[in-house]
Amino acid sequence: MNFKTLSIHAGHRSLDHQGAVMTPIYQTSTFAFRAVGQPGAFDYSRSGNPTRKALEECLAALEGGAAGFAFGTGMAAETTLVMLFQSGDTILVHNDLYGGTYRLFETAFRSKGIRARYIDLRDRDVLEAALAEGAAAVWIESPTNPLMNLVDLKQTADAAHRHGALAICDNTFLSPYFQRPLEFGIDIVVHSTTKYINGHSDVVGGAAMVNRADLAERIGFLQNALGTCAGPQDCFLVLRGIKTLALRMEEHNRNGLAVAQWLSRHPKIESVLHPGLPSHPQHGLALEQMRGYGGTFSFRVRGGQEAAFQMLAGVRIFTLAESLGGVESLIEHPVSMTHASVPAEVRERMGLSPNLIRISVGLEDLDDLIDDLSAALERV
């Protein structure tokens, strides 16, 4: 089945649920045994739940994977994946990444002996040298959050495998509709399903998808042992959101690219970081490994942080808030919001300037969105 059909039907069989066309919410903590020593298909909702199973099968199908796992949050998904590794392991991480992931590595796992080493994964020689020194995995964001840098997925996965390392990719910004990392050799795909996959800003969740049976077994064990799984009602909401994923992503993409093109022509904008623009240094790579660009990107306002704050104070349709990927348009200031937990010197090294703004372009009328940004920029 093609993507739109999978998004509506994958993971659900009506006859398994008394004929229900939509997967029911199995709001139960436990399940009755048939007899002593004879559990049914489910015994305890931390170990498995029919609503969660439907979501996990759907997510695996959309990513082209053999198995999927749903977690309580995106960070719960990342935490579970990092628990695959042992004290003394090194994970190579792209040096421009989401602030919450940086915080996870530096405050939760470094003291446990799992070390994140931050390098430029776009540089093949740097990657090869770091792998040769020893690494258990390579952790990729592509596009990166919030600078929209791209990592060559196939090249990076191939290099990791030559050195016996896993390749993990955060695919949150694009969703499986616009990018399927498993097809390029990535071992594990991770998502914050809070974002585009759910798409309605009403639930938090995470997911991981794999093709390898051994990884599926290990992640499934950790999900149960750590208790990081998603609850049934949250799974129901994400399943509901997935059914319109393809339609939403097309509109996010159209609106986002149009807004990026408009901003790139505005005299008060210093630069626009959007892989769909020919001015993006990796536009060619975007055309090779992405089917679209989503609706999230960043730009820099001329005049520094004061100018950025003046613009942020002037928006009316764009909501000043963290997160992304919902039907509503959001706007935020990474240095003081999503990446505030990253030390200032690290933010500077990443390239997070105080005039940087990240937006998530929603599904409102395009003319209204441009009018809103135009009015806000008049304040600068």
C-alpha positions in Angstrom: 0.0 0.0 0.0 1.1 3.6 -0.6 1.7 6.1 2.1 -1.7 7.7 2.3 -3.4 4.3 2.5 -1.0 3.1 5.1 -1.5 6.2 7.2 -5.2 5.4 7.4 -5.2 1.6 7.6 -1.8 0.3 8.9 -1.9 -1.3 12.3 -5.7 -1.6 12.5 -7.9 -4.7 11.8 -11.5 -4.0 12.6 -12.3 -7.7 13.3 -9.7 -7.6 16.1 -11.7 -4.9 17.8 -15.4 -6.1 17.6 -15.6 -4.5 14.2 -14.7 -1.0 15.3 -13.6 1.1 12.4 -11.3 3.2 14.6 -8.9 1.6 17.0 -10.5 1.8 20.5 -8.8 3.2 23.5 -8.0 0.2 25.8 -7.9 2.3 29.0 -6.9 -0.6 31.2 -3.9 -1.3 33.3 -4.1 -5.1 33.2 -5.7 -8.0 31.3 -7.2 -11.2 32.5 -5.3 -14.5 32.1 -7.2 -17.4 30.5 -6.0 -19.6 33.3 -3.0 -20.0 35.5 0.1 -19.8 33.3 -2.0 -18.9 30.3 -1.9 -15.2 29.6 -3.7 -13.8 26.5 -2.1 -11.6 23.9 -1.7 -8.9 26.5 -1.2 -9.2 30.2 -0.2 -5.7 31.5 -0.3 -2.4 29.7 3.3 -1.5 30.4 4.3 -4.6 28.5 1.8 -4.2 25.7 -1.6 -2.6 25.0 -3.8 -3.1 21.9 -4.1 0.7 21.2 -0.3 1.1 21.5 0.3 -2.0 19.3 -1.8 -0.5 16.6 0.2 2.8 16.7 3.5 0.9 16.7 2.6 -1.2 13.7 1.4 1.9 11.9 4.6 3.8 12.6 6.7 0.9 11.5 4.8 0.7 8.2 5.1 4.4 7.5 8.9 4.4 8.1 9.3 1.2 6.1 10.5 -0.6 9.3 9.9 -4.1 10.7 9.1 -2.9 14.2 8.0 0.3 15.9 7.9 1.4 19.5 5.7 4.2 21.0 7.0 6.2 24.1 5.5 8.7 26.5 7.6 11.6 25.1 10.2 12.2 22.5 12.8 12.4 25.3 11.6 9.1 26.7 12.3 7.6 23.3 15.8 9.1 23.2 16.5 8.0 26.8 15.5 4.4 26.0 17.8 4.4 22.9 20.8 5.7 24.9 20.2 2.9 27.4 21.3 0.5 24.6 24.8 1.6 25.3 27.3 0.8 28.1 29.6 2.9 30.3 32.7 3.7 28.3 30.8 4.0 25.0 31.2 7.1 22.8 28.3 8.4 20.7 29.2 10.7 17.8 26.7 13.5 17.7 26.3 16.3 15.2 27.5 19.5 16.8 24.2 21.4 16.0 21.3 19.7 17.7 18.2 20.1 19.8 18.9 21.6 23.2 16.9 18.8 25.0 19.1 16.1 23.4 22.2 18.0 24.4 20.9 18.2 28.0 20.2 14.5 28.0 23.7 13.6 27.0 25.4 16.1 29.2 23.4 16.0 32.5 21.9 12.5 32.5 24.4 10.2 30.8 27.9 11.7 30.9 28.1 11.0 34.6 27.1 7.4 33.8 30.1 7.0 31.5 28.3 7.3 28.2 30.0 10.1 26.3 28.7 12.2 23.5 31.4 13.6 21.2 30.2 16.5 19.1 31.6 16.7 15.6 30.6 18.0 12.2 29.0 15.0 10.6 28.9 16.8 7.2 32.7 16.5 7.1 33.5 13.0 5.8 37.2 13.1 7.0 36.2 14.2 10.5 33.6 11.5 10.7 36.0 8.8 9.5 38.7 9.9 12.0 36.3 10.0 14.9 34.9 6.5 14.1 38.5 5.1 13.8 39.1 6.3 17.3 36.2 4.3 18.5 32.4 4.9 18.7 29.4 2.8 19.5 27.0 4.9 17.4 26.4 8.0 15.3 23.5 10.3 16.3 22.1 12.3 13.5 19.6 15.1 13.2 18.7 16.0 9.6 17.7 18.7 9.2 19.3 19.9 12.5 17.4 21.9 15.0 17.4 24.8 14.6 20.0 25.6 12.0 18.6 23.3 9.3 21.9 21.7 8.4 21.6 18.3 6.5 23.6 15.2 7.1 24.2 12.7 4.2 22.3 9.7 5.6 23.7 7.0 3.3 27.3 8.2 3.6 27.0 8.5 7.4 25.3 5.1 7.8 27.9 3.4 5.6 30.8 4.9 7.5 29.3 3.9 10.8 28.7 0.3 9.7 32.3 0.0 8.4 33.5 0.7 11.9 30.9 -1.4 13.7 28.8 1.5 15.0 25.0 2.0 14.9 23.5 4.9 12.9 20.5 6.7 14.6 18.5 9.5 13.0 16.1 11.9 14.5 13.5 12.3 11.7 11.1 14.6 13.6 11.4 17.7 11.3 10.3 15.8 8.2 8.2 12.8 9.3 8.3 9.6 7.2 6.2 11.4 4.6 9.2 13.5 3.4 12.2 11.3 4.5 12.6 7.6 5.4 16.1 7.2 6.9 15.9 3.4 7.1 16.0 3.3 3.3 19.5 4.9 3.4 20.9 2.4 5.8 20.0 4.1 9.1 19.6 1.5 11.9 17.2 3.4 14.2 14.8 6.2 13.4 13.5 8.3 16.4 10.7 10.8 16.5 9.0 13.2 18.8 5.5 12.2 17.7 4.3 15.4 19.5 5.3 17.2 16.3 4.2 16.5 12.8 3.1 12.9 13.3 0.4 13.9 15.7 0.1 17.4 14.3 -2.5 18.9 16.6 -0.5 20.1 19.6 -2.6 18.1 22.0 -0.4 15.2 23.1 3.3 14.5 23.7 4.9 11.3 22.6 7.9 9.6 21.0 8.7 6.7 18.7 11.5 4.6 17.4 11.5 2.3 14.3 14.0 -0.3 13.3 14.5 -3.0 10.6 16.8 -5.3 12.6 15.2 -8.0 14.7 18.0 -7.9 17.3 17.5 -4.1 17.8 13.8 -4.6 18.0 14.2 -7.2 20.8 16.6 -5.0 22.8 14.5 -1.8 22.5 11.3 -3.7 23.3 13.0 -5.1 26.5 14.1 -1.6 27.5 10.7 -0.1 26.8 9.1 -2.6 29.2 11.9 -2.5 31.8 12.2 1.3 31.9 8.4 1.9 31.7 8.9 4.6 29.0 5.9 3.4 26.9 3.1 5.7 25.8 -0.4 5.4 27.4 -3.4 4.2 25.4 -5.2 7.5 25.1 -2.1 9.3 23.8 -1.6 6.5 21.3 -5.2 7.0 20.2 -4.6 10.7 19.6 -1.4 10.1 17.6 -3.2 7.5 15.5 -6.0 10.0 14.9 -3.4 12.6 13.8 -1.5 10.2 11.5 -4.6 9.7 9.3 -4.1 13.2 7.9 -0.3 13.2 8.0 0.2 13.2 4.2 -2.3 16.0 3.6 -0.9 18.1 6.4 2.7 17.7 5.3 1.9 18.8 1.8 0.3 22.0 3.0 3.0 22.6 5.6 5.5 22.2 2.8 3.7 24.6 0.5 3.2 27.3 3.1 6.7 26.9 4.6 8.5 27.3 1.3 6.4 30.3 0.3 7.1 32.0 3.6 10.8 31.2 3.3 10.9 32.7 -0.2 9.1 35.8 1.0 11.4 36.3 4.0 14.5 35.8 1.8 13.4 38.9 -0.2 12.7 41.1 2.8 15.3 43.8 3.5 15.1 43.3 7.3 16.0 39.6 7.1 19.7 38.8 7.1 19.4 35.1 6.0 16.9 32.3 5.7 17.9 28.7 6.6 15.6 26.5 4.5 16.8 23.5 2.6 14.2 24.1 -0.2 15.9 27.4 -1.2 18.7 27.2 -3.8 20.7 29.4 -1.5 20.9 26.6 1.1 24.5 25.1 0.9 23.0 21.6 0.9 20.1 22.2 -1.4 21.4 19.4 -3.7 21.5 16.9 -0.9 18.0 17.9 0.1 16.8 17.0 -3.4 18.5 13.6 -3.1 17.3 12.3 0.2 14.1 14.3 1.0 10.7 14.4 -0.8 9.9 17.7 0.7 11.0 20.2 3.4 8.2 20.3 6.0 7.1 23.6 7.5 9.9 24.3 10.1 12.9 26.5 9.4 14.9 29.4 10.8 16.0 32.9 9.8 18.1 35.7 11.2 16.8 39.3 11.6 19.0 42.2 10.9 19.8 44.2 14.0 20.6 41.5 16.6 18.6 40.2 19.5 16.8 43.5 20.0 15.4 43.4 16.5 14.4 39.7 16.9 12.5 40.5 20.1 10.8 43.4 18.4 9.6 41.1 15.7 8.5 38.4 18.1 6.4 41.0 20.0 4.6 42.0 16.9 3.1 38.7 15.7 -0.6 38.0 16.1 -1.3 34.8 14.1 2.1 33.1 14.9 2.1 32.0 18.5 5.2 32.6 20.6 5.7 29.1 21.9 8.1 26.1 21.9 7.4 23.0 19.8 6.5 22.7 16.1 4.5 20.6 13.6 1.0 21.6 14.7 -1.7 22.9 12.5 -1.2 26.3 14.0 1.8 28.5 13.2 4.4 28.9 16.0 7.5 31.1 16.4 10.3 31.0 18.9 13.7 32.3 19.9 16.1 29.4 20.3 18.7 31.1 22.4 16.2 32.0 25.1 13.7 29.2 24.7 14.4 25.7 23.2 18.1 25.9 23.6 18.2 28.0 26.9 19.6 24.9 28.8 22.6 24.8 26.5 25.6 26.8 27.9 26.2 30.1 26.2 29.6 29.1 24.9 28.2 25.9 23.4 25.4 27.8 21.7 27.9 30.2 20.2 30.0 27.2 19.0 26.9 25.7 17.4 26.2 28.9 15.6 23.0 29.9 17.5 23.1 33.7 17.2 20.8 35.9 19.3 19.0 37.2 16.2 18.0 33.7 15.1 14.3 32.9 15.0 12.7 29.5 14.3 9.2 29.2 12.9 6.8 26.3 12.4 4.5 27.3 9.5 1.1 25.9 10.0 -2.0 25.4 7.9 -3.5 28.9 8.1 -4.1 30.9 4.9 -0.8 31.8 3.4 -1.7 35.5 2.8 -2.6 35.9 6.5 0.7 34.4 7.6 2.7 36.7 5.4 0.7 39.7 6.4 1.3 38.8 10.1 5.1 38.6 9.6 5.1 41.7 7.5 3.4 43.7 10.2 5.7 42.3 12.8 8.8 43.2 10.8 7.5 46.8 10.5 8.2 47.1 14.3 11.9 46.4 13.7 
